[in-house]
Amino acid sequence: MRLLLVEDDPMIGESVLDVLRAEHYAVDWVKNAASADTALRTERYDLVLLDLGLPDGDGLAVLRELRARKLLTPVIVATARDAVEQRIAGLDAGADDYVVKPYDVDEVLARIRALIRRSAGRAAPLYEHAGVTLDPATREAAVNGQPVALTAREWAVLEPLLARPGLILSRAQLEEKLYSWKDEISSNAVEVYIHGLRKKLGADFIQTVRGVGYVIPKS
């Protein structure tokens, strides 16, 4: 999954970036409102972690502009503003969740997982389909109850497919889940990870839709 981190404090930003990448998220980090707006206009993200006190404006303006463009990207506002009125303002501007700094990183990770799950239309904490189970909280995978070791990149390809069985994702869409701006993209990376997943999960679990992309059939 690909996240956008909007945070102007370099120490906080570096710390959160390290934690998110350790959880195998592809993360782009920007430090001001203008860069956040540009990123949201040019890239597709699964979630935004948004600071409000930015050097060139209020993060709420970024949030309002995002919602004005009818984008449904989940947004967690993370800020030192802890007054009830300010939290209400953030939620009313279109935030999906709100955490006050300093926040517990494990709690934020749980909130990220919950919002990504809800944005996929799922309530259960596990992804389960056709004998394959993924637990985003523990990063454990199983096939028919038997543990399977997945690499970080294999997980990044499998999770969006398993989140919505029946939905075809193109190679470009899957690449967006794999790489942040600074990553070098291999021309056949998706195909390599799909091949690895088929060996571990079954040859027919992920199907190729020729000329379109990849899909996990609904049944």
Steps between C-alpha positions, in 0.01 A plus 500: 500500500621852423472781754562874494663645812455877536726616784728804524692398812810311376546293817137389512494444125811281499373297794154440353647428156725231646210339686270498197765356273582235760133401466558462124303805392623699201514855634545843342593776747429868437560790737260774394148561373601580142690174460216307661249648258726418203550142619127448546432634152758281329509175698248255646532416867333247726521737796632842604653579841458878514655755735305826535769750597689530172746782419308626197143456620251297695472129429123539518516690171672200341230274641215723382648516150534121493136457593390774258642284221277213624796283591422236763858438612500427875664777703632488855568844642803495734557823687590661831171691495304322768204728565164335443397776259810438289437128486143567393623739230734234363231234489248737347754596232505137386751319721424136571692490825696730731802437723668747733877532521692349661322185392566132550637356175339159549161668542550700181595182313180336623298802387668485158413133463140564605450784252659310211276206586188716506590673175505154340149436637618242753416485870695188602863556610622209285499454124358155434417356159514153343711355780750788510519716812696821559529670837613862446564551872754218527604476135429127508364306204354152479360262241237260635629570848865437417741794541655638182799735493447799272756765417409864563450562128291185453278618784472846340376343176268249663326724756318734255394204285373305799324805643265504201459159334359542151661842448760510222812702579740598225875465528526878540251497786692226677828686446346797681455276805862386483706812451542846646661786308858408586472133411637366174228316308595178326318448170386146584476521879125439521525192280781363720297546819185354342703195396630460855151532646361237264768255612407557864121541477407290198541545128141615447457719807601816311386508139629707211250697297692537179567859405331631815662375820455253784207383709412261778167346387206542736437126500 
